[in-house]
Amino acid sequence: MEFLRQLVRGIAQAWQSLTTSARVQVILAAVATAVVITGVVLYGGSPQYIDLYRGLSREDSSAIISFLNDRGIKYKVEDDGATILVPVGNQQQARLDLAAKELPKSHGGSAGFELLDRQNIMTNQWLQDVNYRRAIEGELTRFLLDFDFIRKAVVHISEAKDELFTNEQKPSKAAVSIDVTRTPTPAERKALLSIIASFGGANLDQRHITLTTFDGTPLYLPPTDEFAAIANSQLETIHAFESEREKKAQDALAQMGITAVVRVSAEMDFSSTNEKTEQTFEGTPLSESSTTTTTTTSESLPEGPVGATQNVPEGSVKPGGTKTEENIEDTITNYQPSTKTIEKTTPAGTVKKYVVAAAIEGTYGKADASGVAAYTPPTEEVKATCKNIILASVGAGVRPEDITVSDMSFRNPSITKRKS
């Protein structure tokens, strides 16, 4: 208790020693602190809302709101009822319960694969194809609405029929319009195009996709020709390649306490070569045949009745003659030749030439009475060290002669420069 009395007495004495303006500042600071604490408490105590569904039709929105009211689940409505939000802890269970009641009927205003469940036995092939296309469009619409920056989406896919020969195959086309809360980033646009192409089937690629916003702003337009599409892709590849190495070099220099700006220019070869070499060796024998010649000569009288030599069979050896027999056997061996194939492929996108320019900052002395600090440029040893760091950061293919390191002061241009 004595400690509390002394603490109160000390606070009272400190308060009395303050001026009026100081007392006002203390009061304002206390009020501001109380407001901040109250706001944090209220914000932390209030439930955090997350999307339950977006892009709902009026019928689905009304049915879902009625369901949430019956269950006593808090909710918020946005976009004129097209978007319904619920507390984070209620989202998953609410979706499961709504799915059991087959809600929403047409999420995003378009039905998906449930269209295929409504066909009867009398549906012809044309109607089946139309319903399948509508189902794909509906499923793609639902997928797009899962992005937090898309409120609504309208999808149309014109699918080309499959041809027997590839040279006669026509491409499918897709037109997609989205209502966005913000402009998608380049990475998000690429993701959207890849998703649309995957839903469009084997005959749809990004060269035949049109992506716009509801107000007509183009997010992606098909290139006018194939060469333009390839050129755009190559430019993006080169830009990403150069940016990555610039950042790597600047970060490495920053770790050494050196302020620098590095710019990398790369000349890339996008042609791909394939070199194939074959070597033939004697292989394993597959078959074998042999030829052998045997000759036998003999002298004898033919056998027959005694005294009846004139009855010798035709072709027999006459008395005192010779008899020769010959046997021939051939041996032929067939081999299966062994072939060794060496294939060397040079990938596309190899760097033919680098041009690297770096500007590094020296050191500064103390400022004089006028506020001007003397600037000392980096020494040649420092420049050589920076050059080696850049050489290692850019990677294989760059040569020391491709790198230029210069001196630059990045501060106020009024700073005087002193020669080293």
C-alpha positions in Angstrom: 0.0 0.0 0.0 2.8 2.4 0.8 4.2 1.8 -2.7 0.9 2.7 -4.3 0.7 5.9 -2.2 4.2 6.9 -3.3 3.4 6.1 -7.0 0.2 8.2 -6.8 2.0 11.0 -5.1 4.8 10.9 -7.7 2.2 11.0 -10.6 0.4 14.0 -9.0 3.7 15.9 -8.5 4.7 15.2 -12.2 1.2 16.3 -13.3 1.5 19.6 -11.4 4.9 20.3 -12.8 3.6 20.0 -16.4 2.5 23.1 -18.3 -1.0 23.5 -19.7 0.1 22.6 -23.3 1.9 19.5 -22.0 -1.1 18.4 -20.0 -3.3 18.8 -23.2 -0.8 16.6 -25.1 -0.8 13.9 -22.5 -4.6 13.9 -22.4 -4.8 13.7 -26.2 -2.3 10.8 -26.3 -4.3 8.9 -23.6 -7.5 9.4 -25.6 -5.8 8.2 -28.8 -4.4 5.2 -27.1 -7.8 4.3 -25.7 -9.5 4.7 -29.1 -6.9 2.4 -30.7 -7.2 -0.2 -28.0 -11.0 -0.1 -28.3 -10.8 -0.4 -32.1 -8.5 -3.4 -31.9 -10.7 -5.1 -29.3 -13.9 -4.5 -31.4 -12.2 -5.6 -34.7 -10.7 -8.7 -33.1 -14.1 -9.6 -31.5 -16.1 -9.2 -34.7 -16.3 -12.2 -37.1 -14.2 -12.1 -40.2 -16.4 -12.6 -43.3 -15.5 -14.6 -46.4 -17.3 -15.3 -49.7 -19.9 -18.0 -49.6 -20.9 -17.7 -53.2 -20.5 -15.0 -55.8 -22.2 -14.4 -59.1 -25.5 -15.7 -57.9 -28.8 -15.4 -59.7 -31.7 -13.7 -57.9 -33.5 -17.0 -57.3 -30.4 -18.7 -55.8 -29.6 -15.6 -53.7 -33.1 -15.5 -52.2 -33.1 -19.3 -51.5 -29.6 -19.2 -49.8 -30.5 -16.1 -47.7 -33.6 -18.0 -46.5 -31.5 -21.0 -45.7 -29.0 -18.9 -43.7 -31.9 -17.2 -41.8 -33.4 -20.6 -40.8 -30.0 -21.8 -39.6 -29.2 -18.6 -37.7 -26.0 -18.0 -39.7 -24.9 -14.3 -40.0 -24.3 -13.1 -43.5 -23.6 -10.0 -45.6 -25.0 -9.3 -49.1 -23.0 -7.4 -51.8 -23.3 -6.7 -55.5 -27.1 -6.4 -55.3 -27.4 -9.9 -53.9 -25.1 -11.6 -56.3 -22.4 -12.1 -53.6 -23.1 -13.5 -50.1 -20.5 -13.5 -47.3 -20.5 -15.6 -44.1 -18.2 -15.8 -41.1 -15.0 -17.8 -41.9 -16.0 -20.6 -39.5 -19.3 -21.2 -41.2 -18.3 -21.3 -44.8 -17.4 -25.0 -45.3 -20.4 -26.4 -43.4 -22.8 -24.0 -45.1 -21.6 -25.1 -48.5 -22.0 -28.7 -47.6 -25.5 -28.2 -46.3 -26.5 -26.1 -49.4 -25.1 -28.7 -51.7 -27.3 -31.3 -50.0 -30.3 -29.1 -50.9 -28.9 -28.7 -54.5 -28.2 -25.0 -54.0 -27.2 -22.9 -55.8 -29.1 -24.2 -58.8 -27.0 -22.2 -61.3 -23.9 -20.9 -59.6 -22.7 -17.8 -61.5 -25.8 -17.6 -63.7 -24.8 -20.7 -65.7 -25.5 -24.3 -65.1 -22.6 -26.8 -65.2 -22.4 -30.6 -65.6 -25.8 -30.9 -63.9 -27.2 -30.1 -67.4 -26.1 -33.6 -68.5 -28.2 -35.2 -65.7 -31.4 -33.7 -67.2 -31.2 -35.3 -70.6 -33.9 -37.8 -71.6 -33.5 -40.9 -73.8 -35.0 -39.1 -76.8 -32.3 -36.4 -76.9 -30.5 -36.4 -80.2 -26.8 -36.0 -80.8 -27.0 -32.2 -81.7 -28.7 -31.5 -78.4 -26.2 -33.6 -76.5 -23.4 -31.6 -78.1 -25.0 -28.3 -77.3 -25.7 -29.3 -73.6 -22.1 -30.5 -73.3 -20.8 -27.1 -74.5 -23.1 -25.3 -72.2 -21.9 -27.5 -69.3 -18.3 -26.7 -70.0 -19.0 -23.0 -70.2 -20.9 -23.2 -66.9 -18.1 -25.1 -65.1 -15.5 -22.6 -66.5 -17.7 -19.7 -65.2 -17.7 -21.3 -61.7 -14.0 -21.8 -61.8 -13.3 -18.2 -62.7 -15.6 -16.9 -60.0 -13.3 -18.5 -57.4 -10.8 -15.8 -58.1 -11.3 -13.0 -55.5 -11.0 -10.2 -58.0 -13.7 -11.5 -60.3 -17.4 -10.7 -59.5 -19.1 -12.0 -62.6 -18.0 -13.9 -65.8 -19.6 -14.6 -69.1 -18.0 -17.4 -71.2 -18.6 -18.5 -74.8 -16.7 -21.3 -76.4 -16.9 -22.0 -80.1 -15.6 -25.6 -80.4 -14.3 -26.8 -83.8 -15.2 -30.3 -84.8 -12.4 -32.9 -85.0 -11.0 -33.5 -88.5 -9.4 -36.7 -89.7 -6.3 -35.0 -91.0 -4.3 -32.5 -88.9 -3.7 -30.1 -91.8 -7.5 -29.7 -92.1 -8.1 -29.1 -88.4 -9.6 -25.7 -87.5 -9.0 -24.1 -84.1 -11.6 -23.7 -81.4 -12.2 -20.1 -80.1 -13.2 -18.6 -76.8 -14.5 -15.2 -75.8 -14.5 -14.4 -72.0 -15.7 -11.2 -70.3 -15.2 -10.7 -66.6 -16.3 -8.1 -64.1 -13.3 -7.3 -61.9 -12.7 -5.5 -58.7 -9.2 -4.6 -59.8 -6.9 -5.0 -62.8 -5.4 -8.5 -62.9 -1.6 -8.8 -62.7 0.4 -10.3 -65.7 0.7 -13.5 -63.8 -3.0 -13.6 -63.1 -3.8 -13.0 -66.7 -1.6 -15.9 -67.7 -3.3 -18.1 -65.2 -6.7 -17.1 -66.6 -5.7 -17.9 -70.2 -4.3 -21.3 -69.2 -7.5 -22.2 -67.4 -9.7 -21.1 -70.3 -7.5 -23.1 -72.7 -7.7 -26.2 -70.6 -11.5 -26.0 -70.5 -11.7 -25.5 -74.3 -10.3 -28.8 -75.3 -7.4 -29.9 -77.5 -8.2 -27.5 -80.3 -8.2 -24.4 -78.2 -5.0 -22.5 -77.5 -4.2 -19.0 -76.2 -3.8 -17.6 -79.7 -7.6 -17.9 -80.1 -8.8 -16.5 -76.8 -10.2 -13.1 -76.2 -10.3 -11.9 -72.6 -11.9 -8.5 -71.7 -13.6 -6.8 -68.8 -17.3 -5.8 -68.7 -16.4 -2.2 -69.6 -14.6 -3.3 -72.7 -11.0 -3.1 -71.5 -9.0 -5.8 -73.3 -6.9 -8.0 -71.0 -5.7 -10.3 -73.8 -6.3 -10.1 -77.5 -5.2 -12.8 -80.0 -2.1 -11.8 -82.0 -2.7 -10.9 -85.6 -0.4 -13.7 -86.8 1.7 -16.6 -85.4 4.9 -14.6 -85.8 3.6 -11.9 -83.5 2.6 -14.5 -80.9 6.1 -16.1 -81.0 7.8 -12.7 -80.8 5.8 -11.6 -77.8 6.6 -14.9 -76.0 10.3 -14.5 -76.8 10.4 -10.9 -75.6 8.8 -11.9 -72.3 11.3 -14.7 -71.9 14.2 -12.4 -72.5 12.9 -9.7 -70.1 12.4 -12.3 -67.3 15.9 -13.7 -67.9 17.5 -10.3 -67.8 15.6 -9.1 -64.8 16.4 -12.2 -62.8 20.2 -11.8 -63.3 20.1 -8.0 -62.7 18.4 -8.6 -59.3 20.8 -11.4 -58.4 23.9 -9.2 -59.2 22.5 -6.2 -57.3 21.6 -8.3 -54.2 25.1 -9.8 -54.2 26.7 -6.4 -54.3 24.3 -5.1 -51.6 25.5 -7.9 -49.3 29.0 -6.4 -49.7 27.7 -3.0 -48.7 27.9 -1.6 -52.2 25.1 0.4 -53.7 24.9 -0.4 -57.4 22.6 -0.4 -60.4 23.1 -3.4 -62.8 21.6 -3.8 -66.2 21.9 -7.0 -68.2 21.2 -7.3 -72.0 21.1 -10.8 -73.4 21.0 -11.8 -77.1 19.3 -15.2 -77.2 19.0 -17.8 -79.9 15.6 -19.5 -79.9 16.4 -21.9 -82.7 16.7 -25.6 -81.7 19.1 -28.0 -83.5 19.1 -31.8 -83.4 22.3 -33.6 -84.3 22.1 -37.4 -84.8 25.1 -39.8 -85.3 24.9 -43.6 -85.9 27.7 -46.1 -85.6 27.4 -49.7 -86.8 29.2 -52.7 -85.3 29.3 -56.4 -85.9 26.5 -57.9 -84.0 25.2 -61.3 -82.7 24.9 -64.2 -85.2 21.3 -64.9 -86.2 21.7 -68.0 -88.4 24.5 -70.2 -89.7 24.8 -72.7 -92.6 28.0 -74.7 -93.7 29.2 -76.3 -96.9 31.5 -79.3 -96.8 32.9 -81.0 -100.0 33.9 -84.7 -99.7 35.4 -86.7 -102.8 35.8 -90.5 -102.8 37.5 -92.5 -105.6 37.5 -96.3 -105.9 38.5 -99.1 -108.4 36.5 -102.3 -108.5 34.5 -104.8 -110.6 30.8 -104.7 -110.4 29.1 -107.5 -108.6 27.1 -110.0 -110.6 26.8 -113.6 -111.6 30.1 -115.4 -112.2 31.1 -115.2 -115.8 28.3 -112.8 -116.7 30.3 -109.5 -116.7 28.2 -108.4 -119.7 25.2 -108.0 -117.4 26.7 -105.1 -115.5 24.1 -102.4 -114.8 24.3 -99.3 -116.8 26.6 -96.7 -115.3 28.7 -99.2 -113.3 32.4 -99.2 -113.4 33.8 -101.4 -116.0 36.5 -103.9 -115.1 39.6 -102.0 -114.2 37.8 -98.6 -114.0 37.4 -96.0 -111.1 34.4 -94.8 -109.2 34.3 -91.2 -107.7 31.8 -89.8 -105.2 31.5 -86.1 -104.1 29.6 -84.6 -101.1 29.2 -80.7 -100.8 28.1 -78.9 -97.6 28.0 -75.1 -97.3 28.2 -73.0 -94.1 26.7 -69.5 -94.1 26.5 -67.3 -91.0 24.1 -64.3 -90.9 24.8 -61.5 -88.3 22.4 -58.9 -86.9 24.4 -55.6 -87.0 24.5 -53.5 -83.8 23.7 -49.8 -84.2 24.7 -47.1 -81.7 22.8 -43.8 -82.1 24.0 -40.6 -80.5 21.5 -37.8 -80.5 22.5 -34.3 -79.4 19.8 -31.6 -79.0 20.6 -28.0 -78.5 17.7 -26.4 -76.6 16.1 -23.2 -77.7 16.7 -20.1 -75.7 20.5 -20.3 -75.4 22.4 -17.0 -74.8 24.7 -16.0 -77.7 26.0 -12.7 -76.2 25.8 -10.7 -73.0 26.2 -7.0 -72.4 26.4 -6.0 -68.7 26.7 -2.4 -67.4 27.0 -1.6 -63.7 27.2 1.7 -61.9 28.6 1.5 -58.4 28.7 4.2 -55.7 31.8 5.2 -53.8 32.1 6.6 -50.3 31.2 10.0 -48.7 33.1 12.0 -46.2 31.6 14.2 -43.5 29.5 17.1 -44.6 31.0 20.6 -44.2 29.3 23.7 -42.9 27.3 24.1 -46.1 26.1 20.5 -46.0 28.2 19.3 -48.9 30.0 16.0 -48.4 33.1 15.0 -50.2 32.6 12.0 -52.5 35.4 9.5 -53.1 35.0 7.2 -56.2 35.6 3.5 -55.8 39.1 2.3 -56.4 40.1 0.0 -59.2 40.5 -2.8 -56.8 36.8 -2.3 -55.7 35.7 -2.1 -59.3 37.5 -5.4 -60.1 35.9 -7.1 -57.1 32.5 -5.9 -58.2 33.2 -7.2 -61.7 34.0 -10.6 -60.3 30.8 -10.6 -58.2 28.7 -9.7 -61.3 30.5 -12.3 -63.3 29.5 -15.0 -60.8 26.0 -13.7 -60.4 25.1 -13.5 -64.1 26.3 -17.1 -64.6 27.6 -19.2 -67.5 28.2 -17.6 -70.8 29.2 -14.1 -69.7 32.8 -13.1 -70.2 34.8 -10.5 -68.2 35.1 -8.3 -71.3 31.2 -8.2 -71.5 31.0 -6.4 -68.2 31.6 -2.6 -67.8 31.8 -1.1 -64.3 31.6 2.6 -63.9 31.4 5.1 -61.0 28.2 6.9 -60.1 27.1 9.1 -57.2 23.4 8.4 -56.5 22.9 11.3 -54.0 22.3 15.0 -54.5 24.0 16.1 -57.7 25.5 19.1 -55.8 27.8 16.7 -54.0 31.4 17.5 -54.9 33.5 14.8 -56.4 37.1 14.3 -55.3 39.6 12.3 -57.4 41.0 9.2 -55.7 
